[in-house]
Amino acid sequence: MLYKFKSKATPDLIMLGPDAQRLLKLMGSDAPSKGIFTVAQQPQVMAALEAAIAQDEARLAQISTQRRLDGSEDSGATTSDAVSLKRRAQPFLEMLRRSMAAQEDVVWGV
């Protein structure tokens, strides 16, 4: 399933279902198939997503440090193989910033 996020202030943002659902959950949305982030909600939504990114970055740094200390950096899958939450969320954060500046809502599934 694809999600298409729309705002009059930005081009549409299309994401794969699992990625979009993860971001929506982190931002506190309880309506994953369709919904709206109003201009009034956008600061809280951005703060929630930025807090989740900071927490994920700290977790990845801790894993990297532990692997270095253990000498196991080269064994198995690395955390750098996956797309980080920061990288995954960046287009959505930019959409929210631009939508807030233009006083436009962000909608999906409509």
C-alpha positions in Angstrom: 0.0 0.0 0.0 1.2 3.5 -0.8 0.5 6.6 1.2 0.2 10.0 -0.5 0.6 13.0 1.8 -0.7 16.3 0.4 -0.4 19.9 1.2 -1.1 23.0 -0.8 2.3 24.3 0.2 4.4 21.4 -1.1 4.5 18.7 -3.8 2.9 15.4 -2.8 4.9 13.0 -0.7 4.5 9.3 -1.5 5.7 6.6 1.0 5.4 2.9 1.2 2.9 1.6 3.7 5.1 0.3 6.4 7.3 3.4 6.5 4.3 5.8 6.5 2.5 3.8 9.2 5.7 3.9 11.4 6.0 7.7 11.0 2.3 8.2 11.6 2.4 6.1 14.8 5.5 8.1 16.0 3.6 11.3 15.4 0.6 10.2 17.4 -1.9 9.6 14.6 -4.6 7.0 15.4 -6.0 7.1 11.9 -3.4 5.5 9.7 -5.5 5.0 6.5 -6.6 8.6 6.2 -6.3 11.8 8.2 -5.2 15.3 8.6 -2.5 17.3 10.5 -4.0 20.7 10.9 -1.8 23.8 11.1 -2.5 23.9 14.9 -1.4 20.3 15.3 1.8 20.5 13.2 4.1 21.9 15.9 3.3 19.0 18.2 3.6 16.5 15.4 7.0 17.8 14.4 8.2 17.8 18.0 7.1 14.2 18.4 8.8 13.1 15.3 12.0 15.0 16.1 12.0 13.4 19.6 11.7 10.0 18.1 14.6 10.8 15.7 16.8 11.9 18.6 16.0 8.8 20.5 16.8 6.6 17.4 20.0 8.4 16.8 21.1 7.9 20.4 20.2 4.2 20.1 22.2 3.8 16.9 25.2 5.6 18.5 25.0 3.3 21.5 24.9 0.2 19.2 27.9 1.5 17.2 29.9 2.2 20.3 29.1 -1.2 21.8 30.1 -3.0 18.6 33.4 -1.1 18.5 34.1 -2.0 22.2 33.2 -5.6 21.5 35.3 -5.7 18.3 32.2 -7.0 16.4 31.8 -4.2 13.9 32.4 -6.4 10.9 30.2 -9.4 11.9 26.7 -9.7 10.7 24.3 -7.0 9.6 25.2 -3.5 10.5 22.9 -0.7 11.5 24.1 1.3 8.6 22.5 -1.2 6.2 19.1 0.1 7.2 17.7 3.5 6.4 17.7 5.6 9.6 14.6 7.1 11.0 16.2 10.5 10.5 16.7 10.0 6.8 13.3 8.4 6.4 11.5 11.2 8.2 13.3 14.1 6.6 11.0 14.6 3.6 8.0 14.6 6.0 9.6 17.1 8.4 10.3 19.4 5.4 6.6 19.0 4.3 5.5 19.9 7.8 7.8 22.9 8.0 6.7 24.3 4.7 3.0 23.7 5.4 3.3 25.4 8.7 4.9 28.4 7.2 2.2 28.6 4.5 -0.6 27.9 7.1 -1.7 24.8 5.1 -2.9 21.4 6.5 -1.3 18.1 5.6 -3.7 15.3 4.6 -3.5 11.7 3.5 -5.9 9.1 2.2 -8.4 11.6 0.8 
